[in-house]
Amino acid sequence: MEKICVAVRVRPPVDLESSTTTTNSNSNGSHWKVEDNRISLHRSLAGTPLPPALSYTFDHVFDHDCSNSTVYDLLTKDIIHAVLQGFNGTAFAYGQTSSGKTFTMNGSDNNPGIIHRAVKDIFSKTNMSTEREFLIRVSYMEIYNEEINDLFAVENQKLQIHESLERGIFVAGLREEIVNSAEQVLKLIEMGEVNRHFGETNMNARSSRSHTIFRMVIESKGKDSGSNDHSSLDDAIRVSVLNLVDLAGSERIAKTGAGGVRLKEGKHINKSLMTLGNVINKLSDGAKQ
């Protein structure tokens, strides 16, 4: 699989947007059109269509009627396979507030999201493995106003990032749970969601006010390793990390009507997203060189 895959998902309009679209359908307006892996902005003036003003191409473009299952199969399944082979992997949702990031990552009862499906997939594959035995640890954190909080343990607040030769980069004091089943993990996630910061803005009645990172550390070794003196790569202990990230949405303060605490949150969110964008751009520049 490719090292980096970028996809766009178009969500269906909410009620207010639908009524606005209907009002403007016969006058001036614009809409996005999906064609294969390309998305284009189509505009009209006095009811007359204009040529597409903007067109973008991505690895995948998902229309508004696409399910979380399809998104998972095309984007995340290969990451899960690689993680179980010993490679690190990350999937994250990025976009403006109220664009559907949390729905994509967490889903609903009838349409489970990426995290739910990844957890189920991992345990399905590890339970069926006849060659390797696995040890899985999970943690769940949020970055709220530039501070790291443990969603599994409310007493663990304002945690610090450290780096060591043995562990690499890690969050000191972050609670990790050894898990044995998908059901156990999903119950832990449900518990963590209760501790997450949400708030109401003009654009979203339940807006994520923090970035969240659900992390799975997967260790494995060959079931027959140590039974003889002949070691191989297959017998080596593998350690990999899967990060599933739900980023808070970028915001325009004028649209969200934010003030007080919400204004402070929005400023921190926008600042951290800008920094993330700068990091990705630098990594992209390095890859080109």
Secondary structure, 3 states (H helix, E strand, C coil): CCCCCCEEECCCCCHHHHHHHHHHCCCCEEEEEEECCEEEEEEEECCEEEEEEEEEECCEEECCCCCHHHHHHHHHHHHHHHHHCCCCEEEEECCECCCCHHHHHHECCCCECHHHHHHHHHHHHHHHCCCEEEEEEEEEEEEECCEEEECCCCCCCCEEEEEECCCEEEEECCCCEEECCHHHHHHHHHHHHHCCCEECCCCCCCEECCEEEEEEEEEEEECCCCCCCCCCHHHCCEEEEEEEEECCCECCHHHHCCCCHHHHHHHHHHHHHHHHHHHHHHHHHHHHC
